[in-house]
Amino acid sequence: MKTIIEKPEWGRTALKALIDKDMTVSQLAAKIGFNRATVSAVIHGRTIRPDIKEAVIIFLEIENAA
């Protein structure tokens, strides 16, 4: 049975910001200097990495909602 992980609110905001900036997760990862798969996992709530979360929030200029 597959466990469903709910995407964090800040992750939803980050994905919307990526769309608004016409960017992909790969492009974001390259800009902030982290691996694409890890950045994606953090945004989708599969991995907890405060350093990547902070870098995404700062780069995309979004609020840090839990």
Secondary structure, DSSP 8 states (H G I E B T S, - for coil): --------HHHHHHHHHHHHTT--HHHHHHHHTS-HHHHHHHHTTSS--HHHHHHHHHHHT-----
